[in-house]
Amino acid sequence: MTTIDQEKIDYIVGMLQDIKYGSLVITIHEGHVIQVDSIEKKRFAPKSKPTNTRVLQASK
């Protein structure tokens, strides 16, 4: 088993603490952490639909 240096551990923990929604991808090569990708999502609440969306047109 390969040990992970403290700098990488601190970075990964910091990223995990900062992200609210999304993912953290840790790339390992030959037992070593070589890359960390963070993808953060921003979700917006849907707008409520009006109850009456019908448009009345005057007859010609």
N, CA, C and O atoms as a Maestro MAE file, in Angstrom:
{
 s_m_m2io_version
 :::
 2.0.0
}

f_m_ct {
 s_m_title
 :::
 protein
 m_atom[240] {
  # First column is atom index #
  i_m_mmod_type
  r_m_x_coord
  r_m_y_coord
  r_m_z_coord
  i_m_residue_number
  s_m_chain_name
  s_m_pdb_residue_name
  s_m_pdb_atom_name
  i_m_atomic_number
  :::
  1 25 0.854 -1.194 0.000 1 A "MET " " N  " 7
  2 3 0.000 0.000 0.000 1 A "MET " " CA " 6
  3 2 0.891 1.246 0.000 1 A "MET " " C  " 6
  4 15 1.859 1.339 0.754 1 A "MET " " O  " 8
  5 25 0.541 2.183 -0.851 2 A "THR " " N  " 7
  6 3 1.288 3.429 -0.973 2 A "THR " " CA " 6
  7 2 0.733 4.458 0.006 2 A "THR " " C  " 6
  8 15 -0.481 4.545 0.190 2 A "THR " " O  " 8
  9 25 1.607 5.232 0.631 3 A "THR " " N  " 7
  10 3 1.144 6.292 1.518 3 A "THR " " CA " 6
  11 2 0.894 7.552 0.696 3 A "THR " " C  " 6
  12 15 1.543 7.788 -0.322 3 A "THR " " O  " 8
  13 25 -0.053 8.346 1.158 4 A "ILE " " N  " 7
  14 3 -0.405 9.602 0.483 4 A "ILE " " CA " 6
  15 2 0.148 10.738 1.322 4 A "ILE " " C  " 6
  16 15 -0.087 10.791 2.530 4 A "ILE " " O  " 8
  17 25 0.881 11.646 0.696 5 A "ASP " " N  " 7
  18 3 1.468 12.722 1.493 5 A "ASP " " CA " 6
  19 2 0.385 13.672 2.018 5 A "ASP " " C  " 6
  20 15 -0.699 13.790 1.446 5 A "ASP " " O  " 8
  21 25 0.709 14.328 3.100 6 A "GLN " " N  " 7
  22 3 -0.255 15.153 3.831 6 A "GLN " " CA " 6
  23 2 -0.795 16.305 2.988 6 A "GLN " " C  " 6
  24 15 -1.953 16.690 3.149 6 A "GLN " " O  " 8
  25 25 0.012 16.857 2.100 7 A "GLU " " N  " 7
  26 3 -0.437 17.962 1.238 7 A "GLU " " CA " 6
  27 2 -1.630 17.524 0.383 7 A "GLU " " C  " 6
  28 15 -2.598 18.270 0.236 7 A "GLU " " O  " 8
  29 25 -1.557 16.318 -0.177 8 A "LYS " " N  " 7
  30 3 -2.649 15.820 -1.017 8 A "LYS " " CA " 6
  31 2 -3.887 15.532 -0.172 8 A "LYS " " C  " 6
  32 15 -5.005 15.840 -0.585 8 A "LYS " " O  " 8
  33 25 -3.697 14.950 0.992 9 A "ILE " " N  " 7
  34 3 -4.829 14.671 1.887 9 A "ILE " " CA " 6
  35 2 -5.524 15.971 2.280 9 A "ILE " " C  " 6
  36 15 -6.751 16.058 2.235 9 A "ILE " " O  " 8
  37 25 -4.742 16.980 2.666 10 A "ASP " " N  " 7
  38 3 -5.316 18.274 3.059 10 A "ASP " " CA " 6
  39 2 -6.079 18.920 1.910 10 A "ASP " " C  " 6
  40 15 -7.143 19.505 2.116 10 A "ASP " " O  " 8
  41 25 -5.537 18.814 0.698 11 A "TYR " " N  " 7
  42 3 -6.199 19.393 -0.472 11 A "TYR " " CA " 6
  43 2 -7.535 18.713 -0.724 11 A "TYR " " C  " 6
  44 15 -8.546 19.382 -0.939 11 A "TYR " " O  " 8
  45 25 -7.542 17.374 -0.697 12 A "ILE " " N  " 7
  46 3 -8.770 16.614 -0.948 12 A "ILE " " CA " 6
  47 2 -9.819 16.905 0.115 12 A "ILE " " C  " 6
  48 15 -10.990 17.103 -0.208 12 A "ILE " " O  " 8
  49 25 -9.410 16.932 1.381 13 A "VAL " " N  " 7
  50 3 -10.357 17.227 2.473 13 A "VAL " " CA " 6
  51 2 -10.912 18.640 2.319 13 A "VAL " " C  " 6
  52 15 -12.104 18.861 2.532 13 A "VAL " " O  " 8
  53 25 -10.062 19.596 1.950 14 A "GLY " " N  " 7
  54 3 -10.521 20.974 1.734 14 A "GLY " " CA " 6
  55 2 -11.543 21.060 0.615 14 A "GLY " " C  " 6
  56 15 -12.537 21.776 0.735 14 A "GLY " " O  " 8
  57 25 -11.307 20.334 -0.474 15 A "MET " " N  " 7
  58 3 -12.255 20.322 -1.585 15 A "MET " " CA " 6
  59 2 -13.588 19.711 -1.144 15 A "MET " " C  " 6
  60 15 -14.652 20.214 -1.504 15 A "MET " " O  " 8
  61 25 -13.531 18.643 -0.377 16 A "LEU " " N  " 7
  62 3 -14.760 17.999 0.103 16 A "LEU " " CA " 6
  63 2 -15.554 18.933 1.013 16 A "LEU " " C  " 6
  64 15 -16.784 18.919 0.984 16 A "LEU " " O  " 8
  65 25 -14.877 19.731 1.810 17 A "GLN " " N  " 7
  66 3 -15.565 20.649 2.716 17 A "GLN " " CA " 6
  67 2 -16.200 21.814 1.963 17 A "GLN " " C  " 6
  68 15 -17.209 22.360 2.409 17 A "GLN " " O  " 8
  69 25 -15.624 22.195 0.836 18 A "ASP " " N  " 7
  70 3 -16.115 23.362 0.092 18 A "ASP " " CA " 6
  71 2 -17.264 23.051 -0.857 18 A "ASP " " C  " 6
  72 15 -18.064 23.936 -1.160 18 A "ASP " " O  " 8
  73 25 -17.360 21.829 -1.328 19 A "ILE " " N  " 7
  74 3 -18.348 21.506 -2.349 19 A "ILE " " CA " 6
  75 2 -19.716 21.230 -1.704 19 A "ILE " " C  " 6
  76 15 -19.805 20.514 -0.707 19 A "ILE " " O  " 8
  77 25 -20.772 21.801 -2.282 20 A "LYS " " N  " 7
  78 3 -22.126 21.588 -1.768 20 A "LYS " " CA " 6
  79 2 -22.847 20.518 -2.578 20 A "LYS " " C  " 6
  80 15 -23.420 19.588 -2.010 20 A "LYS " " O  " 8
  81 25 -22.819 20.645 -3.895 21 A "TYR " " N  " 7
  82 3 -23.424 19.663 -4.808 21 A "TYR " " CA " 6
  83 2 -22.440 19.420 -5.937 21 A "TYR " " C  " 6
  84 15 -21.930 20.371 -6.529 21 A "TYR " " O  " 8
  85 25 -22.172 18.190 -6.236 22 A "GLY " " N  " 7
  86 3 -21.263 17.904 -7.333 22 A "GLY " " CA " 6
  87 2 -20.464 16.647 -7.075 22 A "GLY " " C  " 6
  88 15 -20.922 15.727 -6.397 22 A "GLY " " O  " 8
  89 25 -19.258 16.621 -7.628 23 A "SER " " N  " 7
  90 3 -18.439 15.426 -7.466 23 A "SER " " CA " 6
  91 2 -16.962 15.801 -7.410 23 A "SER " " C  " 6
  92 15 -16.536 16.847 -7.900 23 A "SER " " O  " 8
  93 25 -16.210 14.910 -6.797 24 A "LEU " " N  " 7
  94 3 -14.773 15.046 -6.708 24 A "LEU " " CA " 6
  95 2 -14.193 13.755 -7.284 24 A "LEU " " C  " 6
  96 15 -14.497 12.665 -6.798 24 A "LEU " " O  " 8
  97 25 -13.365 13.875 -8.314 25 A "VAL " " N  " 7
  98 3 -12.770 12.711 -8.965 25 A "VAL " " CA " 6
  99 2 -11.281 12.716 -8.654 25 A "VAL " " C  " 6
  100 15 -10.577 13.681 -8.951 25 A "VAL " " O  " 8
  101 25 -10.810 11.628 -8.051 26 A "ILE " " N  " 7
  102 3 -9.401 11.501 -7.706 26 A "ILE " " CA " 6
  103 2 -8.790 10.474 -8.662 26 A "ILE " " C  " 6
  104 15 -9.209 9.317 -8.695 26 A "ILE " " O  " 8
  105 25 -7.804 10.907 -9.433 27 A "THR " " N  " 7
  106 3 -7.157 10.025 -10.407 27 A "THR " " CA " 6
  107 2 -5.887 9.441 -9.783 27 A "THR " " C  " 6
  108 15 -5.029 10.162 -9.275 27 A "THR " " O  " 8
  109 25 -5.802 8.115 -9.838 28 A "ILE " " N  " 7
  110 3 -4.673 7.380 -9.276 28 A "ILE " " CA " 6
  111 2 -3.897 6.734 -10.425 28 A "ILE " " C  " 6
  112 15 -4.496 6.161 -11.335 28 A "ILE " " O  " 8
  113 25 -2.574 6.825 -10.384 29 A "HIS " " N  " 7
  114 3 -1.729 6.162 -11.380 29 A "HIS " " CA " 6
  115 2 -0.596 5.457 -10.647 29 A "HIS " " C  " 6
  116 15 0.192 6.086 -9.941 29 A "HIS " " O  " 8
  117 25 -0.529 4.160 -10.823 30 A "GLU " " N  " 7
  118 3 0.479 3.327 -10.164 30 A "GLU " " CA " 6
  119 2 0.506 3.555 -8.648 30 A "GLU " " C  " 6
  120 15 1.570 3.611 -8.032 30 A "GLU " " O  " 8
  121 25 -0.694 3.684 -8.065 31 A "GLY " " N  " 7
  122 3 -0.813 3.814 -6.612 31 A "GLY " " CA " 6
  123 2 -0.595 5.210 -6.065 31 A "GLY " " C  " 6
  124 15 -0.552 5.393 -4.848 31 A "GLY " " O  " 8
  125 25 -0.457 6.205 -6.941 32 A "HIS " " N  " 7
  126 3 -0.210 7.580 -6.490 32 A "HIS " " CA " 6
  127 2 -1.324 8.504 -6.980 32 A "HIS " " C  " 6
  128 15 -1.794 8.376 -8.110 32 A "HIS " " O  " 8
  129 25 -1.737 9.428 -6.127 33 A "VAL " " N  " 7
  130 3 -2.706 10.449 -6.529 33 A "VAL " " CA " 6
  131 2 -1.990 11.394 -7.475 33 A "VAL " " C  " 6
  132 15 -0.979 11.998 -7.119 33 A "VAL " " O  " 8
  133 25 -2.525 11.519 -8.688 34 A "ILE " " N  " 7
  134 3 -1.875 12.402 -9.659 34 A "ILE " " CA " 6
  135 2 -2.749 13.579 -10.082 34 A "ILE " " C  " 6
  136 15 -2.256 14.562 -10.636 34 A "ILE " " O  " 8
  137 25 -4.071 13.471 -9.813 35 A "GLN " " N  " 7
  138 3 -4.961 14.539 -10.262 35 A "GLN " " CA " 6
  139 2 -6.232 14.520 -9.440 35 A "GLN " " C  " 6
  140 15 -6.712 13.457 -9.045 35 A "GLN " " O  " 8
  141 25 -6.783 15.718 -9.179 36 A "VAL " " N  " 7
  142 3 -8.070 15.851 -8.494 36 A "VAL " " CA " 6
  143 2 -8.925 16.806 -9.320 36 A "VAL " " C  " 6
  144 15 -8.523 17.940 -9.582 36 A "VAL " " O  " 8
  145 25 -10.100 16.347 -9.727 37 A "ASP " " N  " 7
  146 3 -11.039 17.175 -10.490 37 A "ASP " " CA " 6
  147 2 -12.281 17.410 -9.650 37 A "ASP " " C  " 6
  148 15 -12.841 16.478 -9.074 37 A "ASP " " O  " 8
  149 25 -12.704 18.662 -9.588 38 A "SER " " N  " 7
  150 3 -13.914 19.010 -8.849 38 A "SER " " CA " 6
  151 2 -14.946 19.551 -9.830 38 A "SER " " C  " 6
  152 15 -14.659 20.452 -10.618 38 A "SER " " O  " 8
  153 25 -16.139 18.996 -9.773 39 A "ILE " " N  " 7
  154 3 -17.241 19.469 -10.607 39 A "ILE " " CA " 6
  155 2 -18.360 19.880 -9.665 39 A "ILE " " C  " 6
  156 15 -18.971 19.038 -9.007 39 A "ILE " " O  " 8
  157 25 -18.621 21.163 -9.606 40 A "GLU " " N  " 7
  158 3 -19.668 21.652 -8.702 40 A "GLU " " CA " 6
  159 2 -20.908 21.991 -9.507 40 A "GLU " " C  " 6
  160 15 -20.827 22.587 -10.582 40 A "GLU " " O  " 8
  161 25 -22.045 21.608 -8.978 41 A "LYS " " N  " 7
  162 3 -23.324 21.845 -9.632 41 A "LYS " " CA " 6
  163 2 -24.050 22.991 -8.937 41 A "LYS " " C  " 6
  164 15 -23.957 23.159 -7.721 41 A "LYS " " O  " 8
  165 25 -24.759 23.761 -9.719 42 A "LYS " " N  " 7
  166 3 -25.632 24.808 -9.174 42 A "LYS " " CA " 6
  167 2 -27.026 24.513 -9.664 42 A "LYS " " C  " 6
  168 15 -27.273 24.480 -10.869 42 A "LYS " " O  " 8
  169 25 -27.936 24.297 -8.741 43 A "ARG " " N  " 7
  170 3 -29.318 23.998 -9.113 43 A "ARG " " CA " 6
  171 2 -30.204 25.158 -8.694 43 A "ARG " " C  " 6
  172 15 -30.057 25.722 -7.610 43 A "ARG " " O  " 8
  173 25 -31.118 25.492 -9.572 44 A "PHE " " N  " 7
  174 3 -32.062 26.562 -9.313 44 A "PHE " " CA " 6
  175 2 -33.433 25.946 -9.088 44 A "PHE " " C  " 6
  176 15 -33.816 25.001 -9.779 44 A "PHE " " O  " 8
  177 25 -34.163 26.472 -8.136 45 A "ALA " " N  " 7
  178 3 -35.510 25.978 -7.864 45 A "ALA " " CA " 6
  179 2 -36.408 26.327 -9.042 45 A "ALA " " C  " 6
  180 15 -36.321 27.434 -9.574 45 A "ALA " " O  " 8
  181 25 -37.269 25.403 -9.459 46 A "PRO " " N  " 7
  182 3 -38.169 25.709 -10.582 46 A "PRO " " CA " 6
  183 2 -39.168 26.783 -10.174 46 A "PRO " " C  " 6
  184 15 -39.603 26.859 -9.025 46 A "PRO " " O  " 8
  185 25 -39.512 27.601 -11.146 47 A "LYS " " N  " 7
  186 3 -40.525 28.631 -10.898 47 A "LYS " " CA " 6
  187 2 -41.874 27.958 -10.828 47 A "LYS " " C  " 6
  188 15 -42.151 27.022 -11.579 47 A "LYS " " O  " 8
  189 25 -42.709 28.430 -9.934 48 A "SER " " N  " 7
  190 3 -44.048 27.849 -9.850 48 A "SER " " CA " 6
  191 2 -44.866 28.318 -11.049 48 A "SER " " C  " 6
  192 15 -44.756 29.466 -11.482 48 A "SER " " O  " 8
  193 25 -45.672 27.427 -11.568 49 A "LYS " " N  " 7
  194 3 -46.492 27.738 -12.737 49 A "LYS " " CA " 6
  195 2 -47.746 28.484 -12.289 49 A "LYS " " C  " 6
  196 15 -48.326 28.161 -11.252 49 A "LYS " " O  " 8
  197 25 -48.159 29.469 -13.058 50 A "PRO " " N  " 7
  198 3 -49.412 30.149 -12.746 50 A "PRO " " CA " 6
  199 2 -50.572 29.156 -12.850 50 A "PRO " " C  " 6
  200 15 -50.561 28.253 -13.687 50 A "PRO " " O  " 8
  201 25 -51.552 29.336 -12.000 51 A "THR " " N  " 7
  202 3 -52.676 28.401 -12.000 51 A "THR " " CA " 6
  203 2 -53.564 28.563 -13.220 51 A "THR " " C  " 6
  204 15 -54.156 27.584 -13.675 51 A "THR " " O  " 8
  205 25 -53.674 29.760 -13.761 52 A "ASN " " N  " 7
  206 3 -54.522 29.992 -14.921 52 A "ASN " " CA " 6
  207 2 -53.672 30.600 -16.032 52 A "ASN " " C  " 6
  208 15 -53.415 31.804 -16.031 52 A "ASN " " O  " 8
  209 25 -53.242 29.783 -16.967 53 A "THR " " N  " 7
  210 3 -52.390 30.275 -18.049 53 A "THR " " CA " 6
  211 2 -53.157 30.478 -19.346 53 A "THR " " C  " 6
  212 15 -52.563 30.754 -20.388 53 A "THR " " O  " 8
  213 25 -54.428 30.346 -19.285 54 A "ARG " " N  " 7
  214 3 -55.281 30.474 -20.455 54 A "ARG " " CA " 6
  215 2 -55.374 31.932 -20.901 54 A "ARG " " C  " 6
  216 15 -55.579 32.828 -20.082 54 A "ARG " " O  " 8
  217 25 -55.223 32.157 -22.189 55 A "VAL " " N  " 7
  218 3 -55.340 33.504 -22.737 55 A "VAL " " CA " 6
  219 2 -56.639 33.582 -23.506 55 A "VAL " " C  " 6
  220 15 -56.899 32.781 -24.404 55 A "VAL " " O  " 8
  221 25 -57.448 34.555 -23.142 56 A "LEU " " N  " 7
  222 3 -58.727 34.740 -23.834 56 A "LEU " " CA " 6
  223 2 -58.529 35.728 -24.978 56 A "LEU " " C  " 6
  224 15 -57.938 36.793 -24.798 56 A "LEU " " O  " 8
  225 25 -59.028 35.365 -26.151 57 A "GLN " " N  " 7
  226 3 -58.944 36.250 -27.299 57 A "GLN " " CA " 6
  227 2 -60.332 36.721 -27.669 57 A "GLN " " C  " 6
  228 15 -61.305 35.972 -27.576 57 A "GLN " " O  " 8
  229 25 -60.411 37.956 -28.084 58 A "ALA " " N  " 7
  230 3 -61.709 38.482 -28.517 58 A "ALA " " CA " 6
  231 2 -62.074 37.894 -29.864 58 A "ALA " " C  " 6
  232 15 -61.239 37.818 -30.764 58 A "ALA " " O  " 8
  233 25 -63.335 37.474 -30.002 59 A "SER " " N  " 7
  234 3 -63.770 36.918 -31.290 59 A "SER " " CA " 6
  235 2 -63.999 38.024 -32.274 59 A "SER " " C  " 6
  236 15 -64.450 39.116 -31.927 59 A "SER " " O  " 8
  237 25 -63.678 37.724 -33.511 60 A "LYS " " N  " 7
  238 3 -63.807 38.737 -34.569 60 A "LYS " " CA " 6
  239 2 -65.133 38.619 -35.266 60 A "LYS " " C  " 6
  240 15 -65.418 39.387 -36.184 60 A "LYS " " O  " 8
  :::
 }
 m_bond[239] {
  # First column is bond index #
  i_m_from
  i_m_to
  i_m_order
  :::
  1 1 2 1
  2 2 3 1
  3 3 4 2
  4 3 5 1
  5 5 6 1
  6 6 7 1
  7 7 8 2
  8 7 9 1
  9 9 10 1
  10 10 11 1
  11 11 12 2
  12 11 13 1
  13 13 14 1
  14 14 15 1
  15 15 16 2
  16 15 17 1
  17 17 18 1
  18 18 19 1
  19 19 20 2
  20 19 21 1
  21 21 22 1
  22 22 23 1
  23 23 24 2
  24 23 25 1
  25 25 26 1
  26 26 27 1
  27 27 28 2
  28 27 29 1
  29 29 30 1
  30 30 31 1
  31 31 32 2
  32 31 33 1
  33 33 34 1
  34 34 35 1
  35 35 36 2
  36 35 37 1
  37 37 38 1
  38 38 39 1
  39 39 40 2
  40 39 41 1
  41 41 42 1
  42 42 43 1
  43 43 44 2
  44 43 45 1
  45 45 46 1
  46 46 47 1
  47 47 48 2
  48 47 49 1
  49 49 50 1
  50 50 51 1
  51 51 52 2
  52 51 53 1
  53 53 54 1
  54 54 55 1
  55 55 56 2
  56 55 57 1
  57 57 58 1
  58 58 59 1
  59 59 60 2
  60 59 61 1
  61 61 62 1
  62 62 63 1
  63 63 64 2
  64 63 65 1
  65 65 66 1
  66 66 67 1
  67 67 68 2
  68 67 69 1
  69 69 70 1
  70 70 71 1
  71 71 72 2
  72 71 73 1
  73 73 74 1
  74 74 75 1
  75 75 76 2
  76 75 77 1
  77 77 78 1
  78 78 79 1
  79 79 80 2
  80 79 81 1
  81 81 82 1
  82 82 83 1
  83 83 84 2
  84 83 85 1
  85 85 86 1
  86 86 87 1
  87 87 88 2
  88 87 89 1
  89 89 90 1
  90 90 91 1
  91 91 92 2
  92 91 93 1
  93 93 94 1
  94 94 95 1
  95 95 96 2
  96 95 97 1
  97 97 98 1
  98 98 99 1
  99 99 100 2
  100 99 101 1
  101 101 102 1
  102 102 103 1
  103 103 104 2
  104 103 105 1
  105 105 106 1
  106 106 107 1
  107 107 108 2
  108 107 109 1
  109 109 110 1
  110 110 111 1
  111 111 112 2
  112 111 113 1
  113 113 114 1
  114 114 115 1
  115 115 116 2
  116 115 117 1
  117 117 118 1
  118 118 119 1
  119 119 120 2
  120 119 121 1
  121 121 122 1
  122 122 123 1
  123 123 124 2
  124 123 125 1
  125 125 126 1
  126 126 127 1
  127 127 128 2
  128 127 129 1
  129 129 130 1
  130 130 131 1
  131 131 132 2
  132 131 133 1
  133 133 134 1
  134 134 135 1
  135 135 136 2
  136 135 137 1
  137 137 138 1
  138 138 139 1
  139 139 140 2
  140 139 141 1
  141 141 142 1
  142 142 143 1
  143 143 144 2
  144 143 145 1
  145 145 146 1
  146 146 147 1
  147 147 148 2
  148 147 149 1
  149 149 150 1
  150 150 151 1
  151 151 152 2
  152 151 153 1
  153 153 154 1
  154 154 155 1
  155 155 156 2
  156 155 157 1
  157 157 158 1
  158 158 159 1
  159 159 160 2
  160 159 161 1
  161 161 162 1
  162 162 163 1
  163 163 164 2
  164 163 165 1
  165 165 166 1
  166 166 167 1
  167 167 168 2
  168 167 169 1
  169 169 170 1
  170 170 171 1
  171 171 172 2
  172 171 173 1
  173 173 174 1
  174 174 175 1
  175 175 176 2
  176 175 177 1
  177 177 178 1
  178 178 179 1
  179 179 180 2
  180 179 181 1
  181 181 182 1
  182 182 183 1
  183 183 184 2
  184 183 185 1
  185 185 186 1
  186 186 187 1
  187 187 188 2
  188 187 189 1
  189 189 190 1
  190 190 191 1
  191 191 192 2
  192 191 193 1
  193 193 194 1
  194 194 195 1
  195 195 196 2
  196 195 197 1
  197 197 198 1
  198 198 199 1
  199 199 200 2
  200 199 201 1
  201 201 202 1
  202 202 203 1
  203 203 204 2
  204 203 205 1
  205 205 206 1
  206 206 207 1
  207 207 208 2
  208 207 209 1
  209 209 210 1
  210 210 211 1
  211 211 212 2
  212 211 213 1
  213 213 214 1
  214 214 215 1
  215 215 216 2
  216 215 217 1
  217 217 218 1
  218 218 219 1
  219 219 220 2
  220 219 221 1
  221 221 222 1
  222 222 223 1
  223 223 224 2
  224 223 225 1
  225 225 226 1
  226 226 227 1
  227 227 228 2
  228 227 229 1
  229 229 230 1
  230 230 231 1
  231 231 232 2
  232 231 233 1
  233 233 234 1
  234 234 235 1
  235 235 236 2
  236 235 237 1
  237 237 238 1
  238 238 239 1
  239 239 240 2
  :::
 }
}
